[in-house]
Amino acid sequence: MSTVISGAVAALNEKMADGFAAGTAKFVIEGEGAIMVDESGAREGDDAADVTLTADCDTFEGMLSGDVNPTTAFMTGKLSVDGDMGLAMQLGAALG
């Protein structure tokens, strides 16, 4: 597991201590790998998901730190969303 992925998994589990019960999401960090988020929390993985969010490392780290608004990242093309947009919005709120 890359240090970026392991750090992101730890940060996501801290932000969403109770997991994400709304569905299954996948974060793809370009050049690093993928993270699954569901009711059990975050873990490295590349399974099927209800929604997939793809961004570069800087954008993803910015979203985790609160420096980058997920909606703004999507609107400016820095974040792509494939799948359930409503679920993506719930995930963005959970990260806030």
FENZI-V6177 format. One record per backbone hydrogen bond with DSSP energy under -0.5 kcal/mol. NH is the residue of the N-H (numbers start at 1). CO is the residue of the C=O. If there is no record, write none. Layout:
nh=NH co=CO
nh=NH co=CO
//
This chain:
nh=6 co=2
nh=7 co=3
nh=8 co=4
nh=9 co=5
nh=10 co=6
nh=11 co=7
nh=12 co=8
nh=13 co=9
nh=14 co=10
nh=15 co=11
nh=16 co=12
nh=17 co=14
nh=19 co=16
nh=20 co=38
nh=23 co=20
nh=25 co=37
nh=26 co=51
nh=27 co=35
nh=28 co=26
nh=28 co=53
nh=29 co=27
nh=29 co=33
nh=30 co=28
nh=30 co=55
nh=32 co=29
nh=33 co=29
nh=35 co=27
nh=36 co=43
nh=37 co=25
nh=38 co=41
nh=41 co=38
nh=43 co=36
nh=45 co=34
nh=50 co=24
nh=51 co=24
nh=52 co=82
nh=53 co=26
nh=54 co=80
nh=55 co=28
nh=56 co=78
nh=60 co=56
nh=61 co=57
nh=62 co=58
nh=63 co=59
nh=64 co=60
nh=65 co=61
nh=66 co=62
nh=67 co=62
nh=68 co=62
nh=73 co=69
nh=74 co=70
nh=75 co=71
nh=76 co=72
nh=77 co=74
nh=78 co=73
nh=79 co=73
nh=80 co=54
nh=82 co=52
nh=84 co=50
nh=85 co=83
nh=88 co=84
nh=89 co=85
nh=90 co=86
nh=91 co=87
nh=92 co=88
nh=93 co=89
nh=94 co=90
nh=95 co=91
nh=96 co=92
//
